[in-house]
């Protein structure tokens, strides 16, 4: 581990601990100033403590939460701060201190009472705005939506106490300095007026005309909207923030399906995390409300992932369910036993079908449907050797996984060697795109990832010194900024910091016609501007949502990855690839265990085969895997004719037809049971008469 890396980590830790340390020292200094007594020390410590507390709420929310777990909440901290000020007034032994003590204490009691009332009113207002259904891309104006009250009143109780308490604190400090209780009274009165105004403002939001509709009314509106919109095929998704990419990769294929698509979510925060789309989004956090979908026209739900809440929606008998996964690889996670809970399992090609059969996890072969990978239509095909001075290599390792298998990710054992070998080649431009979950399970992966990024930054600095004049004109950066602004305008909604779910629903109605096409055009233009905005020699660390991994595929000449779905997707291009072997198996056993490896080179943890690999990319006549890649692509992704998008739509329509058949059969059984029930009722009546 380099000294600069350690120094950077120490600086980060020091910055994180600086404000809590200042806050703690301010309380100690304030206590000393109160008991000596020392007016200058008291004033300075009080001011520094308040500033540190406000800064914590502004920039270090996790630290505020951690202090709360220690019961050192902002309420406790402010109460201690005020108590020390009262003690200082007593210790200064100025004239008429008993009356001063009574005035100050009673005023503070009133102020804290108003604070509690304000907090209670904020809770009541939040409850009225906590609707059982959240939407996006839907006209929800019948729900009487309105902007939220300022965040200082609704969400930031700690900051509210500190800000509204500033006049009271200042007044007591001035009283200590001037021996006039009027300053304390005036400061506390001003704080009380501010807090009372907040209470009244919030109470006015509780009037029936200012509130959204009730929960039951919101659900009735949802039923009416579903009846009017008549959705047919939808996507169901539940998960955490880091897993949202699993849903995002299916947005465009879902939008292209025949019928009326719908996205069903379970977590409120996920509504804003889903990428730009014109598809209507409905979030139903409660199971009882989710069951209302049974009476809608929704026929099919696709599932990009398994989650704890998946079993809840599987209870709906009128909907057919298909598991589509969020990528396929040779890992055991690609043939999870949970897949047998779905009506069908949609896979890319024959390889996945064979994988399920070999895993013997209970998935019936008749329930497996090969649809290809509709997301891969935009991936450019292989066009031969690199055209420019530099060979672009995409290193996209996967994460460490949940099972502790050392072969899951190459980042820990081989990542630095791979990157070091690539950076040593003057003709290589490296694109490093780590998995977003890297380091979430194994701390070593996170540290290795950080060291790799440090190596790339250092290599870029060295190249910049070698090529000082080889930079794009300033117009390139301006063009990227313009394209970014245009794309952001089309794909993101601007919200106030205090906006709540209801306000976001209000600001995200039905999209304007043609927005999806405009987004596609703007995305393409942004990608072009992005790659043109930096020198051809510059290495890139890609950790943001843009550019996507598919966009990186299109500029890469070579992929280096682990056993993951990235390889399967990259094969759509038929470009050369290599797989890092950190499993502990020898090369032949590694190839036998993981079929996706058979059409690519295998790198050992020391990356000793890198020079030969790069040579085969630059000289295609030395590429011995070209024919194997074509064959493996067909095996993994299925045929290119009909296109994957067509097969995806055909699978959806066939499953919709099956759902219709089941509904028809269920209705017929219900009708057949009515005469039987009538006959039984008549017989009962006859027995009663007799």
Residue pairs with C-beta under 8 A, 6 or more apart in sequence:
1 447
1 451
2 451
2 454
4 454
5 450
5 451
5 454
8 454
16 60
16 63
19 52
19 55
19 56
19 59
19 60
19 63
20 56
20 60
20 63
20 67
22 48
22 52
23 49
23 52
23 53
23 56
23 77
26 45
26 46
26 48
26 49
26 52
27 45
27 49
27 77
27 80
27 81
27 84
29 41
29 44
29 45
29 48
30 41
30 42
30 45
30 46
30 49
30 81
30 84
31 84
32 38
32 41
32 45
33 39
33 40
33 41
33 42
33 43
33 44
33 45
33 88
34 42
34 84
34 85
34 87
34 88
34 91
35 87
35 91
36 91
37 88
37 91
37 92
39 88
39 92
39 176
39 177
42 84
42 85
42 88
42 173
42 176
43 173
43 176
43 177
46 81
46 85
46 169
46 173
49 81
50 81
50 162
50 166
50 169
53 74
53 77
53 78
53 162
54 159
54 162
54 163
56 63
56 64
56 67
57 64
57 74
57 156
57 158
57 159
57 162
58 159
64 74
64 158
67 73
67 77
73 158
74 157
74 158
74 159
74 161
74 162
75 115
75 158
75 161
78 161
78 162
78 165
79 112
81 169
82 108
82 165
82 168
82 169
82 172
85 169
85 172
85 173
85 176
86 101
86 104
86 105
86 108
86 172
88 176
89 97
89 100
89 101
89 104
89 172
89 175
89 176
89 184
90 97
90 101
92 176
94 100
94 179
95 179
96 181
99 181
100 175
100 181
100 184
103 181
103 184
103 185
104 172
104 175
104 181
104 184
104 188
107 168
107 184
107 185
107 188
107 189
107 192
108 168
108 188
110 188
110 192
111 165
111 168
111 188
111 191
111 192
111 195
114 192
114 195
114 196
114 199
115 160
115 161
115 164
115 195
117 195
117 199
118 153
118 157
118 160
118 195
118 198
118 199
118 202
119 157
121 198
121 199
121 202
121 203
121 206
122 153
122 154
122 155
122 157
122 202
124 202
124 206
125 149
125 154
125 202
125 205
125 206
126 154
126 500
128 205
128 206
128 211
128 212
129 148
129 211
129 212
129 500
129 501
129 502
130 501
131 143
131 212
131 213
131 215
131 218
131 501
131 502
132 215
132 218
132 219
132 284
132 285
132 286
132 289
133 218
133 219
133 222
133 282
133 283
133 284
133 289
134 265
134 268
134 271
134 282
134 283
134 501
134 505
135 271
135 280
135 281
135 282
135 283
135 505
135 508
136 271
136 272
136 274
136 280
136 281
136 504
136 505
136 508
137 277
137 278
137 279
137 280
137 281
137 508
137 509
137 510
137 511
138 225
138 280
138 281
138 282
138 509
138 510
139 509
139 510
140 221
140 505
140 506
140 509
141 506
141 509
142 213
142 221
143 212
143 213
143 217
143 218
143 221
143 502
143 505
144 211
144 212
144 213
145 212
145 502
145 503
145 505
145 506
146 210
146 212
146 502
146 503
146 506
147 496
147 499
147 503
147 506
148 154
148 496
148 498
148 499
148 500
148 502
148 503
149 201
149 202
149 205
149 498
150 498
151 496
151 497
151 498
152 159
152 160
152 163
152 498
153 160
153 198
153 201
153 202
154 202
154 498
154 500
155 498
155 500
160 198
164 191
164 194
164 195
164 198
165 191
166 191
167 186
167 187
167 188
167 190
167 191
167 194
168 184
168 187
168 188
168 190
168 191
169 187
170 187
171 183
171 184
171 185
171 186
171 187
171 188
171 190
172 183
172 184
172 187
172 188
174 180
174 183
174 184
174 187
175 181
175 182
175 183
175 184
204 210
205 211
212 218
212 502
213 221
219 289
219 292
222 282
222 292
223 292
223 295
223 296
226 292
226 293
226 296
226 297
226 298
227 296
227 297
229 260
229 262
229 280
230 260
230 297
231 259
231 260
231 261
231 262
231 280
231 296
231 297
231 298
232 259
232 260
232 261
232 297
232 298
232 299
232 300
232 656
233 254
233 257
233 259
233 260
233 261
233 262
233 298
233 299
233 300
233 301
233 302
233 652
233 656
234 254
234 261
234 262
234 263
234 264
234 298
234 300
234 301
234 302
235 247
235 250
235 251
235 254
235 261
235 262
235 263
235 264
235 301
235 302
235 303
235 304
236 264
236 301
236 302
236 303
236 310
236 313
236 321
237 246
237 247
237 263
237 264
237 265
237 266
237 270
237 303
237 304
237 305
238 265
238 266
238 267
238 270
238 307
238 308
238 309
238 310
239 246
239 247
239 267
239 270
239 305
239 307
241 269
241 270
241 273
242 436
242 437
242 440
243 305
244 270
244 273
244 274
244 275
245 326
245 436
246 304
246 305
246 326
247 263
247 274
247 304
247 305
247 326
248 274
248 275
249 304
249 326
249 327
249 375
250 302
250 304
250 324
250 326
250 375
251 263
251 274
251 275
251 277
251 279
252 374
252 375
253 374
253 375
253 645
253 648
254 261
254 263
254 279
254 302
255 261
255 277
255 278
255 279
255 516
256 374
256 645
256 649
257 648
257 649
257 652
258 649
258 652
258 653
259 652
259 653
259 656
261 279
261 280
262 279
262 280
262 281
262 282
262 298
263 274
263 277
263 279
263 280
263 281
263 282
264 282
264 283
264 284
264 290
264 293
264 301
264 313
265 271
265 274
265 281
265 282
265 283
265 284
266 283
266 284
266 285
266 290
266 309
267 283
267 285
268 283
268 285
268 501
270 283
271 281
271 283
271 501
271 504
272 504
274 281
275 491
275 545
276 490
276 491
276 492
276 519
277 516
278 511
278 515
278 516
284 290
284 292
284 293
287 312
290 312
290 313
290 316
291 315
291 316
293 313
293 316
293 319
294 316
294 317
294 318
294 319
295 318
298 318
298 319
299 318
299 319
299 320
299 655
299 656
299 659
299 660
300 319
300 320
300 321
300 322
300 652
300 655
300 656
300 659
301 313
301 319
301 320
301 321
301 322
302 321
302 322
302 323
302 324
302 346
302 652
303 310
303 321
303 322
303 323
303 324
303 342
304 324
304 325
304 326
305 325
305 326
306 323
306 336
306 338
306 339
310 338
310 341
311 341
313 319
313 321
314 321
314 341
314 342
317 662
317 666
318 659
318 662
318 663
318 666
319 659
320 343
320 344
320 655
320 656
320 658
320 659
320 662
321 341
321 342
321 343
321 344
322 342
322 343
322 344
322 345
322 346
322 369
322 651
322 652
322 655
323 339
323 342
323 344
323 345
323 346
324 346
324 371
325 334
325 347
326 565
327 334
327 564
327 565
327 566
327 568
327 569
328 334
328 347
328 348
328 351
328 352
328 355
328 565
328 568
328 636
329 563
329 564
329 565
329 567
329 568
329 596
330 355
330 563
330 593
330 594
330 595
330 596
330 597
331 401
331 408
331 563
331 564
332 359
332 403
333 401
334 352
334 355
334 565
335 352
335 355
335 356
335 358
335 359
335 361
335 363
336 361
337 361
337 362
339 345
339 356
339 361
339 363
340 361
340 362
340 363
340 364
342 367
343 367
343 655
343 658
344 367
344 368
344 369
344 651
344 655
345 356
345 363
345 367
345 368
345 369
346 368
346 369
346 370
346 371
346 648
346 651
347 353
347 356
347 368
347 369
347 370
347 371
348 370
348 371
348 372
348 373
348 568
348 636
348 637
348 638
348 644
349 370
349 372
349 634
349 635
349 636
349 637
349 638
350 370
350 635
350 638
351 595
351 596
351 635
351 636
352 368
352 370
352 636
353 365
353 368
353 370
356 363
356 365
356 368
357 365
369 651
369 654
370 638
370 647
371 638
371 644
371 647
371 648
371 651
372 637
372 638
372 639
372 643
372 644
372 647
372 648
373 568
373 569
373 572
373 637
373 644
374 644
374 645
374 647
374 648
375 550
375 569
376 550
376 569
376 572
376 637
376 644
377 643
377 644
377 645
378 550
378 554
379 550
379 553
379 554
379 569
379 570
379 572
379 573
380 553
380 554
380 573
381 573
381 574
382 573
382 574
382 575
384 620
385 557
385 617
385 618
385 619
385 620
386 392
386 557
386 617
386 618
388 536
389 427
389 536
389 537
390 427
390 428
390 429
390 536
390 537
391 425
391 427
391 428
391 429
391 557
391 558
391 614
391 617
391 618
392 428
392 429
392 431
392 555
392 556
392 557
392 558
393 422
393 428
393 429
393 430
393 431
393 556
393 557
393 558
393 559
393 560
393 614
394 431
394 433
394 552
394 553
394 556
394 558
394 559
394 560
395 415
395 418
395 419
395 422
395 430
395 431
395 432
395 433
395 560
395 561
396 433
396 434
396 435
396 549
396 552
396 559
396 560
396 561
396 566
397 409
397 410
397 411
397 415
397 434
397 435
397 438
397 561
397 562
397 580
398 408
398 409
398 435
398 561
398 562
398 563
398 564
398 566
399 408
399 409
399 434
399 435
399 436
399 437
399 438
399 439
399 440
399 441
399 445
400 408
400 409
400 411
400 412
400 438
400 439
400 440
400 441
400 442
400 445
401 408
401 409
401 441
402 441
404 442
405 583
406 412
406 413
406 582
406 583
406 584
407 562
407 563
407 581
407 582
407 583
407 584
407 585
408 562
408 563
409 415
409 435
409 438
409 445
409 562
409 582
410 418
410 562
410 580
410 582
410 605
411 434
411 438
411 445
411 448
411 449
411 452
412 442
412 444
412 445
412 448
412 582
413 582
413 605
414 580
414 582
414 603
414 604
414 605
414 606
414 607
415 448
415 449
415 452
416 448
416 451
416 452
416 455
417 605
417 606
417 607
418 560
418 580
418 603
418 607
418 610
419 430
419 432
419 452
419 455
419 456
420 455
420 607
421 607
421 610
421 611
422 428
422 430
422 610
423 430
423 455
423 456
423 459
423 539
425 610
425 611
425 614
427 614
427 618
428 614
429 536
429 537
429 538
429 539
429 540
430 456
430 459
430 539
430 540
431 539
431 540
431 542
431 552
431 555
431 556
432 452
432 453
432 456
432 539
432 540
432 541
432 542
433 541
433 542
433 543
433 549
433 552
434 449
434 452
434 543
436 543
438 445
438 446
438 449
439 445
439 446
439 447
439 449
440 446
453 541
456 539
456 541
457 541
459 539
460 538
460 539
463 537
463 538
463 539
464 538
467 535
467 537
470 535
470 536
470 537
471 534
471 535
472 532
472 533
472 534
472 535
476 529
476 532
476 533
477 533
479 529
479 532
479 533
480 526
480 529
480 530
480 532
480 533
482 529
483 522
483 525
483 526
483 529
483 530
484 526
484 529
486 522
486 525
486 526
487 519
487 522
487 523
487 526
487 546
490 515
490 518
490 519
490 522
491 519
491 522
493 504
493 507
493 508
495 503
495 504
495 507
496 503
499 507
523 546
526 546
527 546
527 547
527 551
530 546
530 547
531 547
531 555
534 540
542 552
549 566
549 569
550 569
553 559
553 569
553 570
553 572
553 573
553 575
554 573
556 575
557 575
557 576
557 617
558 575
558 576
558 577
558 578
558 613
558 614
558 617
559 566
559 567
559 570
559 575
559 576
559 577
559 578
560 577
560 578
560 579
560 580
560 603
561 567
561 570
561 577
561 578
561 579
561 580
562 579
562 580
562 582
563 579
563 594
563 596
563 597
567 577
567 579
567 596
567 597
567 600
568 596
568 636
568 637
570 577
571 577
571 596
571 599
571 629
571 632
571 633
571 636
571 637
572 633
572 637
574 626
574 629
574 630
574 633
575 629
576 600
576 601
576 613
576 616
576 617
576 623
576 625
576 629
577 599
577 600
577 601
577 629
578 600
578 601
578 602
578 603
578 609
578 613
579 594
579 596
579 597
579 600
579 601
579 602
579 603
580 603
580 605
581 587
581 590
581 602
581 603
581 604
581 605
582 605
583 590
583 593
585 593
587 602
590 597
590 602
591 597
591 598
591 602
595 632
595 635
596 632
596 636
598 628
598 632
599 625
599 628
599 629
599 631
599 632
600 625
600 629
601 609
601 613
601 616
601 625
602 609
603 609
603 610
603 613
615 622
616 622
616 623
616 624
617 623
620 626
637 644
638 644
638 647
642 650
